Amino acid sequence: MTIVRPRALVHRGVVEASGFWFDTRQTAPEETRKRILALWVPGAVVYRVADGLALCLPSPRTISTGLAPGVPLVQIGSLLAAAPLQPDEIKALAAPAGAMLLVRGGVATAYPLSPDQTEDPADWLAGEDFIALSVRSLGNTPPAPLLVAAPLGFDARARLEGVGPAAPELAQVLAALRGEIAASRTETSSAQPWWKQLLPSPNPGSAAASAPRWMQGLLRAAAALRSGAGQLGIGFGGFDGTGGGSGGGASLPSAGTSTGPLPLDALRRAAARLLFRAGLAGIVGRRQARYINRMMEMFERGELGEALRHAIPLDGAPSSLPSIPALGVPSARPDLRFTALTGGAGSSIGLGEDLFASLRTMYRQAFERLEREGRIEEAAFVLAELLYASEEAVAFLERHSRFQLAAEMAEGRALPPGLIVRQWFLAGNTDRAVLIARRTGAFADAVQRLDGSDKEKAAVLRSLWARALARAGDYAGAADVIWPVEDARQVALAWMDRAIESGGVSGARMLARRLALPASEGAEAAGVPEATRESALALLETEDEDQARERQVFTQTLVKGPALPVTVAVARAAARSMWRDVAAGQSVGSPAEFKKVVHFTQNGALRTDIPPLPEASRPVPLIGRGEVPLEITVAADDTGTIRLQDAALLPGGQCLIA
């Protein structure tokens, strides 16, 4: 092994240390650990090597060697060296990559660093010897914070009058429909199949009773079909072996009558309904099928109170269920041409969409009947709980002055925050409406929803919104919000003045608006305060780069307002200020914007004498920027009062925001 005696034994001066080595033979272990923990950063690694500890840092640290807590290790290639070794000295050592080079006794030695040498500093922080002491405050214990606007739940059956508790079997049926439990299909006995049990038996002594067994089956099926069709007002005669009696429903027309073609669509639907009810047993089990049949019969008989206890909520789209059953056997297509459908979707082998559509129609009819009978809360239950039309239910309750219930339902069903705020405001709970609006930022949506039905209450809610903004220090936003309320113009002017005093981009915008207010809007009879005009001119005359954005916003707001004598005069200074900022690179502007400002001045001499904007200072399109990054800086107060939900770039270059 070659002994290397380096020419320099230690680093001197200021170095970029990538780590430190601590000799535990000269420094106590406790002191070494303290120094390492003081230097520790995420990503650092500690190695136990060469009778000491080596701390390797994730990034170099500038340090004076005279003040170093340990031996500085400087990165030389892939090595960590404790001395400024020369290339020939490093070559003679033949150290592996990642090794640490120490000089001890005048001799340089290489020490490889491997993962099995690492030591976890967390083991040094054992807390077994710590004793936990219970302490108490010397003063009064502060009360626990109250969640004032804690979310509310809404149990429709408990809150809506006239709606009884759910039937005990409902939960099991819902679980079967949702696939949470397996339907009972193991009931096997000497009884006939379920589809035969649903067919009526022939009357004793009738022709059907003496017919062969296969004929009895056909006749019984025809009788069942007639029974199902009779519910739709379509009669059959002579198909059950009993002759063409005058049972329930109209009979088929005789050959001599000319009442038009047989309503085959209605007949088909009657048969589909029969098969649909019978086929439920194949989907959810025989017990659940009987439950659904019984529930539907309650609605059909008008027993709405009991029917609501057994009703199944439609909490999903019908796509999760099969569609209306086809009554025939599927056949092959004669060709592959498309056929235009004029009557909606066709039939398929299944039952679910028919179930969904039947229940939906039945529930809608029940809702209309309950509304006619004045049973408002029960009707709202049908909308919210059975049809899952929560927003319609809230609007229905509001229409019938059930404001408290409407607010509770809106919040309990997690409807849009703006709707929740609106309903609580209508219910008279202003504090809760404001708290929810502040928490969700839904003031704007709530005001817009309320403005269409009650402008007076919308104005009150707008005032509450403005006060909330003012209490938060957003005086410019408060002035913008309260301005449409004419009775509050003086308050708006006071908030404008406070925004102007606060400065910033929003203050510059308020300064331009305050300058453009005519006397009819609450300004002094002489026009505007002299201090306001002087503040505007002072802003435009300054060349401070930090206020360039303020001058730009002031100019843009000024030219959007009316051309009053004072605004026209100030616009001349604004035009010169804009040209100066663009030329100095402190702002950007297009020739069209500059032309608009110059035109607003109504000064022919200025239009003639002022030069165009410098070419180099005009905005550069993104496609022409190359690799130069685009930086957009927005001041914290340079915001509006309405929260944006989404934005989309239109083909014409404009931006659509929502």
Buried (B, 14 or more C-beta within 10 A) or exposed (E): EEEBEBEEBEBEEEBEBBBBBBBBEEBEEEEBBBBBEEBEEEEBBBBEBBEBBBBBBEEBBEBEBEEBBBBBBBBBEEBBBBBBBBEEBBEBBEBEEEBBBBBEEEEBBBBEBEEEBBBEBEEBEEEEEEEEEEEEEEEEEEEEEEEEBEEEEBEBEEBBEBBEEBBEBBEBBBBBBEEEBEBBEEEEEEEEEBBEEBBEEBEEEBBBBEBEEEEBEBBBBBBBBBBBBBEEEBBBBBBBBBEBEEBEBEBBEEEEEEEEEEBEEEBBBBBBBBBBBBBBBBBBBBBBBBBBBBBBEBBEEEEBBBBBBBBBBBEEEBEEBBBBBBBEEEEEEEEEEEEEEEEEEEBBEBBBBBBBBBBBEBBBEBBEBBBEEEBBBBBBBBBBBBBBBBBBBBBBBBEBEBBBBBBBBBBBBEBBBBBBBBBBBBBEBEEBBBBBBBEBEBBBBBBEBBBEEBEEBBBBBBBBBBBBBBEEEBBBBBBBBBBBBEEBBEBBBBBBBBBBEBBBBBBBBBBBBBBBBEEEBBBEEEBBBEEBBEBBBEBBEBEEEEBBBBBBBBBBBBBEBEEBEBBBBBBBBBBBBBBBBBBEEBBBBEEEBBBBBBBBBBBEEBEEEBEEBEEEBBEEEEEEEEEEEEEEEEEEBBBEBBEEEEEEEEEEEEEEEE
